[in-house]
Amino acid sequence: MINQYPMWKNVLVAAVILLGTLYAIPNLYGQDPVLEISGLRGAQVDQSLQNNLQQALENAAITTKRFERLDGKQVIRFHPADWEHNR
């Protein structure tokens, strides 16, 4: 069977499928609830703040997935199921 459509239509369909696929890829990955804490007026967060946050969350019986510092901000990631339960 011979393709009866002009080449530009085939290229347009392929481009739309490719762009749609690229647009949909982020939906394949799960999302973690995140709490991001930054310093006032660009101040850096330090280890003592992280320790205080960890202690406060432990006292409240809230489990965390990960603590990390990115670009001078404290980022706390939670498990999605725990987040929904504690809300």
PDB file of N, CA, C and O in Angstrom:
ATOM      1  N   MET A   1       0.841  -1.170   0.000  1.00  0.00           N
ATOM      2  CA  MET A   1       0.000   0.000   0.000  1.00  0.00           C
ATOM      3  C   MET A   1       0.891   1.239   0.000  1.00  0.00           C
ATOM      4  O   MET A   1       1.825   1.337   0.796  1.00  0.00           O
ATOM      5  N   ILE A   2       0.610   2.152  -0.863  1.00  0.00           N
ATOM      6  CA  ILE A   2       1.401   3.367  -1.012  1.00  0.00           C
ATOM      7  C   ILE A   2       0.776   4.476  -0.176  1.00  0.00           C
ATOM      8  O   ILE A   2      -0.445   4.614  -0.110  1.00  0.00           O
ATOM      9  N   ASN A   3       1.640   5.263   0.462  1.00  0.00           N
ATOM     10  CA  ASN A   3       1.177   6.396   1.258  1.00  0.00           C
ATOM     11  C   ASN A   3       0.600   7.440   0.312  1.00  0.00           C
ATOM     12  O   ASN A   3       1.290   7.896  -0.600  1.00  0.00           O
ATOM     13  N   GLN A   4      -0.647   7.820   0.516  1.00  0.00           N
ATOM     14  CA  GLN A   4      -1.313   8.742  -0.401  1.00  0.00           C
ATOM     15  C   GLN A   4      -1.331  10.189   0.089  1.00  0.00           C
ATOM     16  O   GLN A   4      -1.922  11.050  -0.562  1.00  0.00           O
ATOM     17  N   TYR A   5      -0.693  10.468   1.225  1.00  0.00           N
ATOM     18  CA  TYR A   5      -0.685  11.814   1.779  1.00  0.00           C
ATOM     19  C   TYR A   5       0.633  12.515   1.450  1.00  0.00           C
ATOM     20  O   TYR A   5       1.668  11.861   1.323  1.00  0.00           O
ATOM     21  N   PRO A   6       0.600  13.832   1.315  1.00  0.00           N
ATOM     22  CA  PRO A   6       1.850  14.557   1.047  1.00  0.00           C
ATOM     23  C   PRO A   6       2.814  14.438   2.235  1.00  0.00           C
ATOM     24  O   PRO A   6       2.402  14.214   3.373  1.00  0.00           O
ATOM     25  N   MET A   7       4.076  14.590   1.942  1.00  0.00           N
ATOM     26  CA  MET A   7       5.118  14.431   2.957  1.00  0.00           C
ATOM     27  C   MET A   7       4.934  15.403   4.116  1.00  0.00           C
ATOM     28  O   MET A   7       5.149  15.006   5.262  1.00  0.00           O
ATOM     29  N   TRP A   8       4.551  16.646   3.883  1.00  0.00           N
ATOM     30  CA  TRP A   8       4.424  17.633   4.954  1.00  0.00           C
ATOM     31  C   TRP A   8       3.365  17.226   5.965  1.00  0.00           C
ATOM     32  O   TRP A   8       3.491  17.539   7.148  1.00  0.00           O
ATOM     33  N   LYS A   9       2.312  16.524   5.513  1.00  0.00           N
ATOM     34  CA  LYS A   9       1.279  16.076   6.459  1.00  0.00           C
ATOM     35  C   LYS A   9       1.825  14.955   7.349  1.00  0.00           C
ATOM     36  O   LYS A   9       1.529  14.907   8.543  1.00  0.00           O
ATOM     37  N   ASN A  10       2.612  14.068   6.772  1.00  0.00           N
ATOM     38  CA  ASN A  10       3.216  12.997   7.561  1.00  0.00           C
ATOM     39  C   ASN A  10       4.196  13.562   8.586  1.00  0.00           C
ATOM     40  O   ASN A  10       4.237  13.102   9.727  1.00  0.00           O
ATOM     41  N   VAL A  11       4.989  14.562   8.181  1.00  0.00           N
ATOM     42  CA  VAL A  11       5.937  15.191   9.094  1.00  0.00           C
ATOM     43  C   VAL A  11       5.188  15.924  10.197  1.00  0.00           C
ATOM     44  O   VAL A  11       5.607  15.883  11.354  1.00  0.00           O
ATOM     45  N   LEU A  12       4.088  16.595   9.864  1.00  0.00           N
ATOM     46  CA  LEU A  12       3.297  17.306  10.863  1.00  0.00           C
ATOM     47  C   LEU A  12       2.711  16.336  11.888  1.00  0.00           C
ATOM     48  O   LEU A  12       2.743  16.618  13.086  1.00  0.00           O
ATOM     49  N   VAL A  13       2.186  15.220  11.446  1.00  0.00           N
ATOM     50  CA  VAL A  13       1.632  14.223  12.369  1.00  0.00           C
ATOM     51  C   VAL A  13       2.735  13.666  13.273  1.00  0.00           C
ATOM     52  O   VAL A  13       2.532  13.509  14.477  1.00  0.00           O
ATOM     53  N   ALA A  14       3.889  13.371  12.700  1.00  0.00           N
ATOM     54  CA  ALA A  14       5.004  12.851  13.503  1.00  0.00           C
ATOM     55  C   ALA A  14       5.460  13.888  14.520  1.00  0.00           C
ATOM     56  O   ALA A  14       5.762  13.534  15.660  1.00  0.00           O
ATOM     57  N   ALA A  15       5.516  15.162  14.134  1.00  0.00           N
ATOM     58  CA  ALA A  15       5.936  16.215  15.058  1.00  0.00           C
ATOM     59  C   ALA A  15       4.939  16.382  16.199  1.00  0.00           C
ATOM     60  O   ALA A  15       5.339  16.563  17.349  1.00  0.00           O
ATOM     61  N   VAL A  16       3.655  16.324  15.894  1.00  0.00           N
ATOM     62  CA  VAL A  16       2.626  16.453  16.937  1.00  0.00           C
ATOM     63  C   VAL A  16       2.703  15.274  17.908  1.00  0.00           C
ATOM     64  O   VAL A  16       2.566  15.460  19.117  1.00  0.00           O
ATOM     65  N   ILE A  17       2.918  14.079  17.396  1.00  0.00           N
ATOM     66  CA  ILE A  17       3.041  12.906  18.267  1.00  0.00           C
ATOM     67  C   ILE A  17       4.287  13.028  19.141  1.00  0.00           C
ATOM     68  O   ILE A  17       4.238  12.715  20.330  1.00  0.00           O
ATOM     69  N   LEU A  18       5.395  13.477  18.571  1.00  0.00           N
ATOM     70  CA  LEU A  18       6.628  13.646  19.341  1.00  0.00           C
ATOM     71  C   LEU A  18       6.462  14.702  20.426  1.00  0.00           C
ATOM     72  O   LEU A  18       6.854  14.469  21.570  1.00  0.00           O
ATOM     73  N   LEU A  19       5.896  15.847  20.097  1.00  0.00           N
ATOM     74  CA  LEU A  19       5.684  16.899  21.093  1.00  0.00           C
ATOM     75  C   LEU A  19       4.707  16.455  22.180  1.00  0.00           C
ATOM     76  O   LEU A  19       4.910  16.765  23.354  1.00  0.00           O
ATOM     77  N   GLY A  20       3.668  15.744  21.811  1.00  0.00           N
ATOM     78  CA  GLY A  20       2.716  15.227  22.798  1.00  0.00           C
ATOM     79  C   GLY A  20       3.363  14.243  23.749  1.00  0.00           C
ATOM     80  O   GLY A  20       3.072  14.238  24.945  1.00  0.00           O
ATOM     81  N   THR A  21       4.243  13.406  23.215  1.00  0.00           N
ATOM     82  CA  THR A  21       4.961  12.448  24.051  1.00  0.00           C
ATOM     83  C   THR A  21       5.898  13.158  25.018  1.00  0.00           C
ATOM     84  O   THR A  21       5.944  12.822  26.202  1.00  0.00           O
ATOM     85  N   LEU A  22       6.645  14.138  24.517  1.00  0.00           N
ATOM     86  CA  LEU A  22       7.542  14.903  25.388  1.00  0.00           C
ATOM     87  C   LEU A  22       6.773  15.654  26.465  1.00  0.00           C
ATOM     88  O   LEU A  22       7.235  15.749  27.602  1.00  0.00           O
ATOM     89  N   TYR A  23       5.618  16.182  26.125  1.00  0.00           N
ATOM     90  CA  TYR A  23       4.806  16.915  27.090  1.00  0.00           C
ATOM     91  C   TYR A  23       4.247  15.984  28.165  1.00  0.00           C
ATOM     92  O   TYR A  23       4.056  16.411  29.303  1.00  0.00           O
ATOM     93  N   ALA A  24       3.983  14.722  27.827  1.00  0.00           N
ATOM     94  CA  ALA A  24       3.373  13.775  28.763  1.00  0.00           C
ATOM     95  C   ALA A  24       4.385  13.048  29.642  1.00  0.00           C
ATOM     96  O   ALA A  24       3.990  12.454  30.646  1.00  0.00           O
ATOM     97  N   ILE A  25       5.668  13.071  29.307  1.00  0.00           N
ATOM     98  CA  ILE A  25       6.673  12.319  30.060  1.00  0.00           C
ATOM     99  C   ILE A  25       6.696  12.659  31.554  1.00  0.00           C
ATOM    100  O   ILE A  25       6.813  11.730  32.354  1.00  0.00           O
ATOM    101  N   PRO A  26       6.595  13.921  31.991  1.00  0.00           N
ATOM    102  CA  PRO A  26       6.638  14.194  33.438  1.00  0.00           C
ATOM    103  C   PRO A  26       5.521  13.503  34.223  1.00  0.00           C
ATOM    104  O   PRO A  26       5.670  13.289  35.426  1.00  0.00           O
ATOM    105  N   ASN A  27       4.430  13.155  33.588  1.00  0.00           N
ATOM    106  CA  ASN A  27       3.342  12.478  34.284  1.00  0.00           C
ATOM    107  C   ASN A  27       3.686  11.041  34.658  1.00  0.00           C
ATOM    108  O   ASN A  27       2.985  10.428  35.463  1.00  0.00           O
ATOM    109  N   LEU A  28       4.750  10.501  34.089  1.00  0.00           N
ATOM    110  CA  LEU A  28       5.157   9.136  34.406  1.00  0.00           C
ATOM    111  C   LEU A  28       5.843   9.040  35.756  1.00  0.00           C
ATOM    112  O   LEU A  28       5.895   7.961  36.346  1.00  0.00           O
ATOM    113  N   TYR A  29       6.367  10.142  36.250  1.00  0.00           N
ATOM    114  CA  TYR A  29       7.086  10.164  37.516  1.00  0.00           C
ATOM    115  C   TYR A  29       6.162  10.641  38.630  1.00  0.00           C
ATOM    116  O   TYR A  29       5.374  11.569  38.442  1.00  0.00           O
ATOM    117  N   GLY A  30       6.265  10.002  39.786  1.00  0.00           N
ATOM    118  CA  GLY A  30       5.468  10.413  40.929  1.00  0.00           C
ATOM    119  C   GLY A  30       5.965  11.723  41.510  1.00  0.00           C
ATOM    120  O   GLY A  30       7.078  12.168  41.232  1.00  0.00           O
ATOM    121  N   GLN A  31       5.125  12.323  42.313  1.00  0.00           N
ATOM    122  CA  GLN A  31       5.491  13.586  42.930  1.00  0.00           C
ATOM    123  C   GLN A  31       5.599  13.409  44.441  1.00  0.00           C
ATOM    124  O   GLN A  31       4.785  12.729  45.066  1.00  0.00           O
ATOM    125  N   ASP A  32       6.614  14.032  45.004  1.00  0.00           N
ATOM    126  CA  ASP A  32       6.780  14.052  46.453  1.00  0.00           C
ATOM    127  C   ASP A  32       6.332  15.408  46.967  1.00  0.00           C
ATOM    128  O   ASP A  32       6.696  16.433  46.391  1.00  0.00           O
ATOM    129  N   PRO A  33       5.553  15.438  48.037  1.00  0.00           N
ATOM    130  CA  PRO A  33       5.277  16.727  48.673  1.00  0.00           C
ATOM    131  C   PRO A  33       6.584  17.290  49.233  1.00  0.00           C
ATOM    132  O   PRO A  33       7.372  16.568  49.843  1.00  0.00           O
ATOM    133  N   VAL A  34       6.800  18.579  49.021  1.00  0.00           N
ATOM    134  CA  VAL A  34       8.055  19.216  49.402  1.00  0.00           C
ATOM    135  C   VAL A  34       7.773  20.480  50.199  1.00  0.00           C
ATOM    136  O   VAL A  34       6.855  21.239  49.889  1.00  0.00           O
ATOM    137  N   LEU A  35       8.578  20.690  51.226  1.00  0.00           N
ATOM    138  CA  LEU A  35       8.572  21.935  51.978  1.00  0.00           C
ATOM    139  C   LEU A  35       9.927  22.578  51.759  1.00  0.00           C
ATOM    140  O   LEU A  35      10.959  21.979  52.062  1.00  0.00           O
ATOM    141  N   GLU A  36       9.931  23.810  51.229  1.00  0.00           N
ATOM    142  CA  GLU A  36      11.181  24.505  50.928  1.00  0.00           C
ATOM    143  C   GLU A  36      11.282  25.726  51.820  1.00  0.00           C
ATOM    144  O   GLU A  36      10.371  26.552  51.863  1.00  0.00           O
ATOM    145  N   ILE A  37      12.398  25.836  52.534  1.00  0.00           N
ATOM    146  CA  ILE A  37      12.602  26.935  53.473  1.00  0.00           C
ATOM    147  C   ILE A  37      13.835  27.712  53.028  1.00  0.00           C
ATOM    148  O   ILE A  37      14.907  27.139  52.834  1.00  0.00           O
ATOM    149  N   SER A  38      13.670  29.012  52.870  1.00  0.00           N
ATOM    150  CA  SER A  38      14.800  29.847  52.466  1.00  0.00           C
ATOM    151  C   SER A  38      15.025  30.919  53.528  1.00  0.00           C
ATOM    152  O   SER A  38      14.125  31.260  54.296  1.00  0.00           O
ATOM    153  N   GLY A  39      16.234  31.433  53.549  1.00  0.00           N
ATOM    154  CA  GLY A  39      16.586  32.475  54.505  1.00  0.00           C
ATOM    155  C   GLY A  39      16.020  33.827  54.074  1.00  0.00           C
ATOM    156  O   GLY A  39      15.743  34.053  52.896  1.00  0.00           O
ATOM    157  N   LEU A  40      15.857  34.701  55.031  1.00  0.00           N
ATOM    158  CA  LEU A  40      15.357  36.044  54.778  1.00  0.00           C
ATOM    159  C   LEU A  40      16.408  36.860  54.038  1.00  0.00           C
ATOM    160  O   LEU A  40      17.572  36.878  54.437  1.00  0.00           O
ATOM    161  N   ARG A  41      16.014  37.523  52.982  1.00  0.00           N
ATOM    162  CA  ARG A  41      16.895  38.380  52.170  1.00  0.00           C
ATOM    163  C   ARG A  41      18.126  37.638  51.670  1.00  0.00           C
ATOM    164  O   ARG A  41      19.228  38.186  51.665  1.00  0.00           O
ATOM    165  N   GLY A  42      17.940  36.404  51.252  1.00  0.00           N
ATOM    166  CA  GLY A  42      19.036  35.639  50.655  1.00  0.00           C
ATOM    167  C   GLY A  42      19.990  35.010  51.632  1.00  0.00           C
ATOM    168  O   GLY A  42      21.021  34.483  51.214  1.00  0.00           O
ATOM    169  N   ALA A  43      19.698  35.039  52.915  1.00  0.00           N
ATOM    170  CA  ALA A  43      20.580  34.414  53.909  1.00  0.00           C
ATOM    171  C   ALA A  43      20.575  32.896  53.720  1.00  0.00           C
ATOM    172  O   ALA A  43      19.567  32.301  53.338  1.00  0.00           O
ATOM    173  N   GLN A  44      21.721  32.295  53.996  1.00  0.00           N
ATOM    174  CA  GLN A  44      21.850  30.851  53.855  1.00  0.00           C
ATOM    175  C   GLN A  44      21.286  30.150  55.094  1.00  0.00           C
ATOM    176  O   GLN A  44      21.412  30.642  56.215  1.00  0.00           O
ATOM    177  N   VAL A  45      20.666  28.995  54.865  1.00  0.00           N
ATOM    178  CA  VAL A  45      20.220  28.183  55.999  1.00  0.00           C
ATOM    179  C   VAL A  45      21.408  27.358  56.467  1.00  0.00           C
ATOM    180  O   VAL A  45      22.282  27.016  55.671  1.00  0.00           O
ATOM    181  N   ASP A  46      21.443  27.038  57.755  1.00  0.00           N
ATOM    182  CA  ASP A  46      22.592  26.322  58.290  1.00  0.00           C
ATOM    183  C   ASP A  46      22.167  25.002  58.909  1.00  0.00           C
ATOM    184  O   ASP A  46      20.988  24.650  58.921  1.00  0.00           O
ATOM    185  N   GLN A  47      23.154  24.282  59.424  1.00  0.00           N
ATOM    186  CA  GLN A  47      22.921  22.960  60.001  1.00  0.00           C
ATOM    187  C   GLN A  47      22.030  23.024  61.239  1.00  0.00           C
ATOM    188  O   GLN A  47      21.259  22.097  61.484  1.00  0.00           O
ATOM    189  N   SER A  48      22.118  24.093  62.020  1.00  0.00           N
ATOM    190  CA  SER A  48      21.304  24.187  63.236  1.00  0.00           C
ATOM    191  C   SER A  48      19.818  24.282  62.878  1.00  0.00           C
ATOM    192  O   SER A  48      18.977  23.720  63.579  1.00  0.00           O
ATOM    193  N   LEU A  49      19.498  24.979  61.808  1.00  0.00           N
ATOM    194  CA  LEU A  49      18.096  25.040  61.365  1.00  0.00           C
ATOM    195  C   LEU A  49      17.611  23.656  60.958  1.00  0.00           C
ATOM    196  O   LEU A  49      16.497  23.259  61.297  1.00  0.00           O
ATOM    197  N   GLN A  50      18.445  22.927  60.236  1.00  0.00           N
ATOM    198  CA  GLN A  50      18.072  21.578  59.828  1.00  0.00           C
ATOM    199  C   GLN A  50      17.847  20.688  61.042  1.00  0.00           C
ATOM    200  O   GLN A  50      16.889  19.916  61.072  1.00  0.00           O
ATOM    201  N   ASN A  51      18.711  20.785  62.036  1.00  0.00           N
ATOM    202  CA  ASN A  51      18.548  19.987  63.255  1.00  0.00           C
ATOM    203  C   ASN A  51      17.258  20.348  63.982  1.00  0.00           C
ATOM    204  O   ASN A  51      16.548  19.464  64.461  1.00  0.00           O
ATOM    205  N   ASN A  52      16.947  21.654  64.069  1.00  0.00           N
ATOM    206  CA  ASN A  52      15.705  22.083  64.724  1.00  0.00           C
ATOM    207  C   ASN A  52      14.478  21.579  63.968  1.00  0.00           C
ATOM    208  O   ASN A  52      13.498  21.157  64.581  1.00  0.00           O
ATOM    209  N   LEU A  53      14.534  21.622  62.653  1.00  0.00           N
ATOM    210  CA  LEU A  53      13.405  21.133  61.846  1.00  0.00           C
ATOM    211  C   LEU A  53      13.212  19.632  62.022  1.00  0.00           C
ATOM    212  O   LEU A  53      12.085  19.161  62.178  1.00  0.00           O
ATOM    213  N   GLN A  54      14.300  18.888  61.997  1.00  0.00           N
ATOM    214  CA  GLN A  54      14.207  17.440  62.181  1.00  0.00           C
ATOM    215  C   GLN A  54      13.621  17.103  63.551  1.00  0.00           C
ATOM    216  O   GLN A  54      12.777  16.214  63.669  1.00  0.00           O
ATOM    217  N   GLN A  55      14.064  17.807  64.571  1.00  0.00           N
ATOM    218  CA  GLN A  55      13.554  17.552  65.918  1.00  0.00           C
ATOM    219  C   GLN A  55      12.072  17.889  66.015  1.00  0.00           C
ATOM    220  O   GLN A  55      11.306  17.135  66.615  1.00  0.00           O
ATOM    221  N   ALA A  56      11.660  19.008  65.434  1.00  0.00           N
ATOM    222  CA  ALA A  56      10.247  19.400  65.479  1.00  0.00           C
ATOM    223  C   ALA A  56       9.371  18.396  64.741  1.00  0.00           C
ATOM    224  O   ALA A  56       8.276  18.077  65.204  1.00  0.00           O
ATOM    225  N   LEU A  57       9.836  17.895  63.604  1.00  0.00           N
ATOM    226  CA  LEU A  57       9.052  16.905  62.859  1.00  0.00           C
ATOM    227  C   LEU A  57       9.003  15.575  63.602  1.00  0.00           C
ATOM    228  O   LEU A  57       7.972  14.903  63.591  1.00  0.00           O
ATOM    229  N   GLU A  58      10.096  15.184  64.246  1.00  0.00           N
ATOM    230  CA  GLU A  58      10.080  13.955  65.043  1.00  0.00           C
ATOM    231  C   GLU A  58       9.120  14.079  66.220  1.00  0.00           C
ATOM    232  O   GLU A  58       8.396  13.135  66.535  1.00  0.00           O
ATOM    233  N   ASN A  59       9.112  15.235  66.869  1.00  0.00           N
ATOM    234  CA  ASN A  59       8.189  15.445  67.994  1.00  0.00           C
ATOM    235  C   ASN A  59       6.737  15.399  67.544  1.00  0.00           C
ATOM    236  O   ASN A  59       5.865  14.984  68.308  1.00  0.00           O
ATOM    237  N   ALA A  60       6.469  15.819  66.323  1.00  0.00           N
ATOM    238  CA  ALA A  60       5.108  15.790  65.786  1.00  0.00           C
ATOM    239  C   ALA A  60       4.780  14.451  65.135  1.00  0.00           C
ATOM    240  O   ALA A  60       3.685  14.282  64.597  1.00  0.00           O
ATOM    241  N   ALA A  61       5.709  13.497  65.174  1.00  0.00           N
ATOM    242  CA  ALA A  61       5.540  12.154  64.593  1.00  0.00           C
ATOM    243  C   ALA A  61       5.277  12.216  63.091  1.00  0.00           C
ATOM    244  O   ALA A  61       4.451  11.470  62.565  1.00  0.00           O
ATOM    245  N   ILE A  62       5.986  13.111  62.410  1.00  0.00           N
ATOM    246  CA  ILE A  62       5.879  13.232  60.959  1.00  0.00           C
ATOM    247  C   ILE A  62       7.160  12.660  60.362  1.00  0.00           C
ATOM    248  O   ILE A  62       8.256  13.139  60.651  1.00  0.00           O
ATOM    249  N   THR A  63       7.015  11.640  59.532  1.00  0.00           N
ATOM    250  CA  THR A  63       8.191  11.025  58.920  1.00  0.00           C
ATOM    251  C   THR A  63       8.545  11.771  57.636  1.00  0.00           C
ATOM    252  O   THR A  63       7.672  12.256  56.917  1.00  0.00           O
ATOM    253  N   THR A  64       9.822  11.848  57.374  1.00  0.00           N
ATOM    254  CA  THR A  64      10.305  12.526  56.170  1.00  0.00           C
ATOM    255  C   THR A  64      11.016  11.520  55.281  1.00  0.00           C
ATOM    256  O   THR A  64      11.509  10.489  55.738  1.00  0.00           O
ATOM    257  N   LYS A  65      11.052  11.849  54.015  1.00  0.00           N
ATOM    258  CA  LYS A  65      11.761  11.013  53.056  1.00  0.00           C
ATOM    259  C   LYS A  65      13.225  11.422  52.971  1.00  0.00           C
ATOM    260  O   LYS A  65      14.120  10.579  52.933  1.00  0.00           O
ATOM    261  N   ARG A  66      13.455  12.757  52.942  1.00  0.00           N
ATOM    262  CA  ARG A  66      14.832  13.224  52.792  1.00  0.00           C
ATOM    263  C   ARG A  66      14.938  14.701  53.160  1.00  0.00           C
ATOM    264  O   ARG A  66      14.040  15.493  52.876  1.00  0.00           O
ATOM    265  N   PHE A  67      16.038  15.049  53.789  1.00  0.00           N
ATOM    266  CA  PHE A  67      16.421  16.442  54.047  1.00  0.00           C
ATOM    267  C   PHE A  67      17.582  16.754  53.119  1.00  0.00           C
ATOM    268  O   PHE A  67      18.512  15.957  53.001  1.00  0.00           O
ATOM    269  N   GLU A  68      17.538  17.901  52.462  1.00  0.00           N
ATOM    270  CA  GLU A  68      18.670  18.301  51.625  1.00  0.00           C
ATOM    271  C   GLU A  68      18.730  19.817  51.521  1.00  0.00           C
ATOM    272  O   GLU A  68      17.722  20.512  51.647  1.00  0.00           O
ATOM    273  N   ARG A  69      19.929  20.302  51.290  1.00  0.00           N
ATOM    274  CA  ARG A  69      20.113  21.735  51.075  1.00  0.00           C
ATOM    275  C   ARG A  69      20.460  21.960  49.615  1.00  0.00           C
ATOM    276  O   ARG A  69      21.444  21.417  49.112  1.00  0.00           O
ATOM    277  N   LEU A  70      19.652  22.759  48.939  1.00  0.00           N
ATOM    278  CA  LEU A  70      19.864  23.061  47.528  1.00  0.00           C
ATOM    279  C   LEU A  70      19.880  24.572  47.336  1.00  0.00           C
ATOM    280  O   LEU A  70      18.928  25.256  47.712  1.00  0.00           O
ATOM    281  N   ASP A  71      20.936  25.085  46.763  1.00  0.00           N
ATOM    282  CA  ASP A  71      21.036  26.515  46.446  1.00  0.00           C
ATOM    283  C   ASP A  71      20.744  27.406  47.645  1.00  0.00           C
ATOM    284  O   ASP A  71      20.068  28.425  47.505  1.00  0.00           O
ATOM    285  N   GLY A  72      21.240  27.040  48.812  1.00  0.00           N
ATOM    286  CA  GLY A  72      21.058  27.850  50.010  1.00  0.00           C
ATOM    287  C   GLY A  72      19.678  27.734  50.626  1.00  0.00           C
ATOM    288  O   GLY A  72      19.321  28.539  51.486  1.00  0.00           O
ATOM    289  N   LYS A  73      18.896  26.755  50.209  1.00  0.00           N
ATOM    290  CA  LYS A  73      17.555  26.537  50.760  1.00  0.00           C
ATOM    291  C   LYS A  73      17.484  25.144  51.377  1.00  0.00           C
ATOM    292  O   LYS A  73      18.144  24.215  50.912  1.00  0.00           O
ATOM    293  N   GLN A  74      16.692  25.013  52.407  1.00  0.00           N
ATOM    294  CA  GLN A  74      16.457  23.717  53.034  1.00  0.00           C
ATOM    295  C   GLN A  74      15.231  23.096  52.375  1.00  0.00           C
ATOM    296  O   GLN A  74      14.159  23.702  52.352  1.00  0.00           O
ATOM    297  N   VAL A  75      15.388  21.900  51.844  1.00  0.00           N
ATOM    298  CA  VAL A  75      14.292  21.202  51.176  1.00  0.00           C
ATOM    299  C   VAL A  75      14.000  19.931  51.958  1.00  0.00           C
ATOM    300  O   VAL A  75      14.896  19.130  52.223  1.00  0.00           O
ATOM    301  N   ILE A  76      12.730  19.756  52.326  1.00  0.00           N
ATOM    302  CA  ILE A  76      12.298  18.566  53.060  1.00  0.00           C
ATOM    303  C   ILE A  76      11.292  17.837  52.187  1.00  0.00           C
ATOM    304  O   ILE A  76      10.270  18.400  51.795  1.00  0.00           O
ATOM    305  N   ARG A  77      11.586  16.591  51.889  1.00  0.00           N
ATOM    306  CA  ARG A  77      10.682  15.771  51.074  1.00  0.00           C
ATOM    307  C   ARG A  77       9.953  14.787  51.988  1.00  0.00           C
ATOM    308  O   ARG A  77      10.544  14.189  52.887  1.00  0.00           O
ATOM    309  N   PHE A  78       8.659  14.639  51.734  1.00  0.00           N
ATOM    310  CA  PHE A  78       7.814  13.751  52.517  1.00  0.00           C
ATOM    311  C   PHE A  78       7.327  12.609  51.644  1.00  0.00           C
ATOM    312  O   PHE A  78       7.315  12.722  50.419  1.00  0.00           O
ATOM    313  N   HIS A  79       6.931  11.526  52.261  1.00  0.00           N
ATOM    314  CA  HIS A  79       6.292  10.426  51.538  1.00  0.00           C
ATOM    315  C   HIS A  79       4.868  10.862  51.188  1.00  0.00           C
ATOM    316  O   HIS A  79       4.178  11.419  52.041  1.00  0.00           O
ATOM    317  N   PRO A  80       4.413  10.624  49.963  1.00  0.00           N
ATOM    318  CA  PRO A  80       3.079  11.088  49.563  1.00  0.00           C
ATOM    319  C   PRO A  80       1.959  10.562  50.455  1.00  0.00           C
ATOM    320  O   PRO A  80       1.046  11.315  50.795  1.00  0.00           O
ATOM    321  N   ALA A  81       2.005   9.295  50.838  1.00  0.00           N
ATOM    322  CA  ALA A  81       0.940   8.733  51.679  1.00  0.00           C
ATOM    323  C   ALA A  81       0.925   9.378  53.059  1.00  0.00           C
ATOM    324  O   ALA A  81      -0.144   9.646  53.608  1.00  0.00           O
ATOM    325  N   ASP A  82       2.101   9.628  53.620  1.00  0.00           N
ATOM    326  CA  ASP A  82       2.179  10.276  54.937  1.00  0.00           C
ATOM    327  C   ASP A  82       1.649  11.685  54.888  1.00  0.00           C
ATOM    328  O   ASP A  82       0.998  12.136  55.830  1.00  0.00           O
ATOM    329  N   TRP A  83       1.918  12.389  53.804  1.00  0.00           N
ATOM    330  CA  TRP A  83       1.478  13.769  53.653  1.00  0.00           C
ATOM    331  C   TRP A  83      -0.045  13.845  53.671  1.00  0.00           C
ATOM    332  O   TRP A  83      -0.613  14.701  54.349  1.00  0.00           O
ATOM    333  N   GLU A  84      -0.704  12.966  52.940  1.00  0.00           N
ATOM    334  CA  GLU A  84      -2.166  12.958  52.880  1.00  0.00           C
ATOM    335  C   GLU A  84      -2.743  12.603  54.249  1.00  0.00           C
ATOM    336  O   GLU A  84      -3.781  13.135  54.644  1.00  0.00           O
ATOM    337  N   HIS A  85      -2.073  11.705  54.971  1.00  0.00           N
ATOM    338  CA  HIS A  85      -2.568  11.277  56.275  1.00  0.00           C
ATOM    339  C   HIS A  85      -2.454  12.399  57.317  1.00  0.00           C
ATOM    340  O   HIS A  85      -3.347  12.573  58.146  1.00  0.00           O
ATOM    341  N   ASN A  86      -1.356  13.155  57.268  1.00  0.00           N
ATOM    342  CA  ASN A  86      -1.100  14.190  58.272  1.00  0.00           C
ATOM    343  C   ASN A  86      -1.791  15.510  57.977  1.00  0.00           C
ATOM    344  O   ASN A  86      -1.798  16.397  58.831  1.00  0.00           O
ATOM    345  N   ARG A  87      -2.352  15.660  56.834  1.00  0.00           N
ATOM    346  CA  ARG A  87      -2.962  16.929  56.454  1.00  0.00           C
ATOM    347  C   ARG A  87      -4.226  17.205  57.222  1.00  0.00           C
ATOM    348  O   ARG A  87      -4.861  18.239  57.015  1.00  0.00           O
TER     349      ARG A  87
END
